[in-house]
Amino acid sequence: MTDPLFDQDDAATPLTPEEQEGLIPSYITLRHELNEAEQANILEAGEWAFARKRDVLDEKFLKGLHKRMFGRVWRWAGEFRLTERNIGVAPHRIGVDLRNLLDGCRYWIEHGTYPPDEIAARFHHRLAWIHPFPNGNGRHARLATDLLLAGLGQPRFSWGRVNLVDAGETRRAYVAALRAADGREIQPLLEFVRT
């Protein structure tokens, strides 16, 4: 069975050769080793992030969170991407679209535009859709969303109760729910996040 390092499923974002060169641990040669290293880094970042209240609706915090999640694995962690992707806004639009999302989310919270779960689901969808970083956007958006929920006094989402990094039926359902939200149908995502 092969486990090539940079092979991806159809929902993953491929890295450019320059971004691939940003891999820090020299021992990583297989995809499962990369996943394990990233997951260990992410677990530490989650412990740090939930240790006290955080301002999730802040660009500097979101960049720092990504760096904490991936900084031991990738040199570019916490830096906005500079290249086009198969998903996401053009690189020059990342800062503007992120600012609009953060301001919009603050408005939704202050004015009770949506219930807390819907605010969080819309935040998650839009952050993943902007796709600000070279990689790790879904994992980053899920952790940021759970931090937002905690700040709203709500329990974290269950996210289908499985690891969404590995290709499988639950990941396909998650991606389908995100794609439905791309078409302004938020209900499938609202149902998925609490299953």
Stockholm file with secondary structure:
# STOCKHOLM 1.0

chainA/1-195         MTDPLFDQDDAATPLTPEEQEGLIPSYITLRHELNEAEQANILEAGEWAFARKRDVLDEKFLKGLHKRMFGRVWRWAGEFRLTERNIGVAPHRIGVDLRNLLDGCRYWIEHGTYPPDEIAARFHHRLAWIHPFPNGNGRHARLATDLLLAGLGQPRFSWGRVNLVDAGETRRAYVAALRAADGREIQPLLEFVRT
#=GR chainA/1-195 SS CCCBTTCCCTTSCCCCHHHHTTBCCTTCCBHHHHHHHHHHHHHHHHHHHHTSCCCCSCHHHHHHHHHHHHTTTBTTTTSCCCSCCSSSCCGGGHHHHHHHHHHHHHHHHHHTCSCHHHHHHHHHHHHHHHCCSSSCHHHHHHHHHHHHHHHTTCCCCCGGGSCSSSCSHHHHHHHHHHHHHHTTCCHHHHHHHTC
#=GC SS_cons         CCCBTTCCCTTSCCCCHHHHTTBCCTTCCBHHHHHHHHHHHHHHHHHHHHTSCCCCSCHHHHHHHHHHHHTTTBTTTTSCCCSCCSSSCCGGGHHHHHHHHHHHHHHHHHHTCSCHHHHHHHHHHHHHHHCCSSSCHHHHHHHHHHHHHHHTTCCCCCGGGSCSSSCSHHHHHHHHHHHHHHTTCCHHHHHHHTC
//
